[in-house]
Amino acid sequence: MPYVNLKLIGKLTKKQKEDIAAQFSDTLEKVANKPKEYTYIVIEETSAENWACGGKLFG
């Protein structure tokens, strides 16, 4: 049972989330032979002020 946790800065539309879920699931099915029906995907959106890299906040 694959579990994908995608974290990103900003907001996505529902359509973008649907496309991401479909494409991640398709890729896992094709590459790893994992059925789409058993693939779980969580999309976490956060603001730039809550994310840092190299000691500096993005926002």
C-alpha beads as a LAMMPS data file, in Angstrom:
LAMMPS data file: protein, C-alpha beads

59 atoms
58 bonds

1 atom types
1 bond types

-500.0 500.0 xlo xhi
-500.0 500.0 ylo yhi
-500.0 500.0 zlo zhi

Masses

1 110.0

Atoms # bond

1 1 1 0.000 0.000 0.000
2 1 1 1.843 3.130 -1.179
3 1 1 1.472 6.306 0.854
4 1 1 2.589 9.599 -0.701
5 1 1 2.788 12.785 1.372
6 1 1 3.255 15.832 -0.861
7 1 1 4.083 19.091 0.917
8 1 1 4.231 22.381 -0.936
9 1 1 4.142 26.118 -0.522
10 1 1 0.954 27.782 -1.656
11 1 1 -2.502 26.655 -2.680
12 1 1 -3.626 24.369 -5.456
13 1 1 -6.979 24.222 -7.152
14 1 1 -9.141 21.128 -6.749
15 1 1 -8.418 20.286 -10.402
16 1 1 -4.657 20.459 -9.800
17 1 1 -5.011 18.142 -6.791
18 1 1 -7.102 15.707 -8.824
19 1 1 -4.467 15.689 -11.587
20 1 1 -1.615 15.172 -9.110
21 1 1 -3.454 12.302 -7.413
22 1 1 -4.221 10.648 -10.752
23 1 1 -0.694 10.996 -12.108
24 1 1 1.057 9.852 -8.913
25 1 1 -1.258 6.832 -8.782
26 1 1 -0.685 6.035 -12.465
27 1 1 3.090 6.269 -12.023
28 1 1 3.130 3.947 -9.004
29 1 1 0.971 1.471 -10.880
30 1 1 3.182 1.515 -13.986
31 1 1 6.584 1.614 -12.307
32 1 1 6.060 -0.315 -9.068
33 1 1 3.059 -2.492 -10.004
34 1 1 1.026 -1.003 -7.133
35 1 1 -2.721 -0.901 -7.828
36 1 1 -4.225 2.581 -7.850
37 1 1 -6.972 1.387 -5.538
38 1 1 -4.419 0.950 -2.736
39 1 1 -2.447 4.172 -3.215
40 1 1 -3.015 6.883 -0.619
41 1 1 -1.969 10.471 -1.311
42 1 1 -2.004 13.373 1.123
43 1 1 -1.452 16.906 -0.169
44 1 1 -0.355 19.406 2.471
45 1 1 -0.405 23.088 1.543
46 1 1 1.424 25.596 3.712
47 1 1 2.197 29.289 3.569
48 1 1 5.693 30.460 2.661
49 1 1 6.155 31.962 6.128
50 1 1 5.976 28.446 7.607
51 1 1 8.688 26.947 5.395
52 1 1 12.430 27.595 5.462
53 1 1 15.529 26.453 3.628
54 1 1 19.120 27.320 4.441
55 1 1 18.020 29.044 7.623
56 1 1 15.772 31.523 5.811
57 1 1 11.999 31.606 5.515
58 1 1 10.524 31.626 2.037
59 1 1 7.929 34.205 3.027

Bonds

1 1 1 2
2 1 2 3
3 1 3 4
4 1 4 5
5 1 5 6
6 1 6 7
7 1 7 8
8 1 8 9
9 1 9 10
10 1 10 11
11 1 11 12
12 1 12 13
13 1 13 14
14 1 14 15
15 1 15 16
16 1 16 17
17 1 17 18
18 1 18 19
19 1 19 20
20 1 20 21
21 1 21 22
22 1 22 23
23 1 23 24
24 1 24 25
25 1 25 26
26 1 26 27
27 1 27 28
28 1 28 29
29 1 29 30
30 1 30 31
31 1 31 32
32 1 32 33
33 1 33 34
34 1 34 35
35 1 35 36
36 1 36 37
37 1 37 38
38 1 38 39
39 1 39 40
40 1 40 41
41 1 41 42
42 1 42 43
43 1 43 44
44 1 44 45
45 1 45 46
46 1 46 47
47 1 47 48
48 1 48 49
49 1 49 50
50 1 50 51
51 1 51 52
52 1 52 53
53 1 53 54
54 1 54 55
55 1 55 56
56 1 56 57
57 1 57 58
58 1 58 59
